[in-house]
């Protein structure tokens, strides 16, 4: 079961149908089918956006049987980007499976990422409660409070708009689409000694909080016996990673390397005058003056980078 969260829940107030025939009533939408003999794909966008949080909706397949091509699917769209026409699909049904995760790329191709269970296990005219939890690049799907999969995307979500998608000729009802957002995380990779402790407590954490990020470090993971899998999980569930690379530290560079492998936005900090490793020199680095006079400059620069990350997501 995906734990509930205390953030304010927001429901849909407006819809924008893109493909297929739809009817709407408040925060609920009903896919009526394709127009005539057209493409059996229905897409509708909502006025909701979500960077991190939980999207919930109740889904009912209203037909007496699924389509013979076994491609019937009811989908919550995550990360829609109007400029790139890309998004991620968390699905009930799809690709002949009971539960699936997929992506639409910039070329308009639907690609399955994860498929679980047989479509034969889904029942028509029975409501299913879907919860899709998104934390950074981690997507979790629970159906009727039972978690069915968790997956880390290879790249960050392209956008933050939420919508619905239906595939097939079967009428599908989506009731009470809503989201509850949580604060996105900023994973901080750094040494646990001075002057870095003061840098974290006096600059990084407060600036991140001002820009709606929760700054976390490895030492804040509340689990015994921290292992690499825990670190990987925290990085994958973060919106961005900040690394202080002034001193050669194997753990910091491991965490930074994993973030780069996920194509995650990264912010690099280093004290002025430090000579950086060869592999890092091609990256943009914020060089800061570790003094009272240098603190306001670092705060403002860091603030701009965090704003830019949220604007691009």
N, C-alpha and C positions, 0 to 999 in steps of 0.2 A: 504493500500500500504506500502511495506517495503521501507524505505528511502534508497536512494543511498548513497554510501560512496566514499571517495576520494582516498582510497588506490589504488595502482597500480593493474590493472587487469591482470591476467595470464591465458593463454589458454593452452589447451593440446597440447603437441608436440609428445608424444609417448603413445601407447596403448599396453596393454598386455591382450589378450583374455584368459579367464579361462574356461568358459562353453559356449556352443552354437556356432552357426555360425554367424560371424560378417564380415562386410567390413568397411574400414576406409578411410576418406579423410580429412586430416588436423585435426582440432579440432572436427570433426563430426564423428559419428559412426552410423552404421545401423545394427540392429539385424535382421538377415535373418530367424531365426527359429532354432529349435532343430536339431541335427544331426540325420537323418533318423527318426526312431520311438523312439528316446531317450527322456530323461527328458526335458520338455519344459522350461528350465531355462537357461538364458544367463547371463553371468557375464563377465565384462571387467574392468580392472583396468587402471587408468590413471597415469601420472607422476606428478599429482597435489597433494598437501597436504594442509590441512587447519585446523588450531587450532580454530580460530574464524573468522567469515567473512560471505560472501554471495557467494553461488554457483548458477550459472544461466545456463539454457539450454532450447532449444526449442524442444518440443516433438511432433511427429506426428505419430498416429496409421495409418499405410498405408493400412491395410486390409479393405475390404468392410464391414466386420462385426466382432464383437468380438467373441472370442472363446465361444462355448456353455457352458463350465464349469464356465464362468464368472469370471475367475481368471486372465484375462489379466492385466498386470501392466507394467508401465514404471517407473523406479526407479533411483534416485540418491543415491549412497552409500556414507555415511559419517562415518568417524571414523574407517575405515578398519584397522585391525591389523593382519599382516601376521603371527605372531607367535601364535595368539589365534584363527584366522579365525572368528572373531566377527566383526559385524558392525551394523549400524542403517540404515533403509530404509525410505526415504521420497518419497512417491509414488503418481503417477497419476494412479488411478485404484488400484486393489489389494483387495482381500478378499471381492469381490462383491461390492466395494464402489468406489465412484468417487475419493476420496482423502483419503490417509491413511498413517500412520506411523507405522513402525514395527522394529523388531530386529532379528538378527540372533545370537543365543547363541553358546557357545563353543561346544555344542553337535550337531550343524548343524540343529537346529530347528528354523523355522520361526514363530515368535509370533506377532500377531497384538497388537499394543499399542493404536491406535486411528483410528477410521473409521468414515468418514463423507460423506454424500451424496450418491445418487444412481449411479451405473455404467451407467444406462440408460441416464444420463445427459451428458456423454462424446460422442463426435462425431468423427467418423473416417475421415481421410483425412483432418483434420483441425489442424493447428499448435497451440500448447499451450506453452506459455512462463512461465517457472517455475523459481521461486526464492526461494532458501532455505537459510534462515539466521540462523547461529549457533552462539550463545553467551553462552559460558560455557555449561550448560546442557539444555539450552532453545533452542528449534527448532521451527522455524516459516516457514510455507509454504504459498507463494503467487502464484496464478495462474492468468496470464494476469493482473498483478498489483493489484489483489484483494486478501487480506489475507483470507485464509480459515481455518487455525488452528495455534495454538501456544501451545506447550506442554513442560513440564519440565521432562526430563528423570530421572528415579530413581537412576541411577548411571552415572558417567562421561563416555564420549565416550572412547572406548578401544584404539583407535589409531587416526591417522589424515589423512590417505590416502583417496582420493576421487575416485570413480568409478561409473559405471553404471550397472544396472541389468534390465533384461526384463524377463517377465514370460508369457508363452502362445505360441501359434503357429502363432500369428499375427505378421507380419513384423512391426518393430518400428524404426523410425528414430530419432536420437538425434543430434541436430545441435548446434555447437558452445558452447561446454561445457567450462566454464571459472569460475574462482574464484577471489574474491577481499578480501584479508585478512585484518582484523583489529587487533589491539593490544589486547591480552588477559588481563583480569582484575584480580587484586589482591584486594579482599575485606579485609579491615583492621578494626578489631573490637578492640576498645580501648577507654579509658576515654579521654574526651576533656579537659584536664588540664595538667599543667606541673608536672613532666618532660616529659610526654607522647607526648605533642605537639611538643617539640623539637626532640624527638625520631622519630616521623613521618616525620617531615620536613627535618631533617639533615641526617637521616639514611635510613628509610624505603622507602620513596618516591624516592630518587635518586638511591638507589640500585635497586629497582624494575624497574625504567626506564632504567637503564643500561642493565638489563636482559630482556628487551622487555615486561614488564608488565606495565599496567596503575594502579597505586595504588589509590583506592577510599575509602572514609569513608561515614558513614551515613550523616554527615553534608555537603557532597558534592552533595547529591541528589537534583537536581534543580526542586523540586516539593513542593508545599505548603502542610503543614499538614502531615509530615512524619508519616506513619502508618506501622504496621507490614507487610502488604502485599507488601509495597515498599521495605522494608528491605529484605523480602524473595525473591523478584524479583532480587534485586541487587546481592544477594548471589548466586542464581541459575544461573545468567548470568556471574558469575566470574569463572575463571579457578581454583582459589585456594583462601583460606581464611587464613589470618594471625591474630592471637588474642594475645593481650598483657594481661596476666592474673595475673599480680603481685598483684593487689588489687581486692577484691571481688566486682564485679559489675554485677548486674542482666542483664543489656542489653548486655554486652559482652558475658556472658555465654549463653544467649538466642541465640545470633547470632552464637556462636560456636556450640551449640547443633543442630541448624538447618543445619549447614554445615555438621556435622557428620551424620545427618539423610539422607543427600544426598550423603553420601560416598565421599565427596569432599576432595581433599588434603588439609591438614591444617598444619600451622606452628604456634607453640606456643612459646611465649616469656615470660620470667619472670626475674625480677631482682634477682641477687644472694642473698641467705639468706632468700628468701620468702618461707613460708610454704604453699604448694598448697592444695586445697580441695582433699579429698580422691579419688573422682571419676576421677580426672585428673592425679593422680600420676603414673598411668600405661602408660601414653602417653609420647612420647619423647618431651622434652622441652628444648629450647635454653635458658640457664641461662646466663645473661650478666651482666657485671660490668658497672654500670651507671657512667662512668667517661671518661675523655679524652683518657686515655690509653686503656680503654675497647672498645672504638668505632671501631677501625680497626678490632678487633677480631670479633665483632658482624657483621660488614659489610661483612667480608669474609665468615662467617658461613651462614648468610642469603643468600648470593650470591650462595653458593653451593646448598642450599635447592631449590632455584628458578630454577637453572639450571636443577636439578634433576626432578622437576615437568614437565618442558617442554620436557625433554628427554623421559619421560615416557608417554607423551600424543601424 
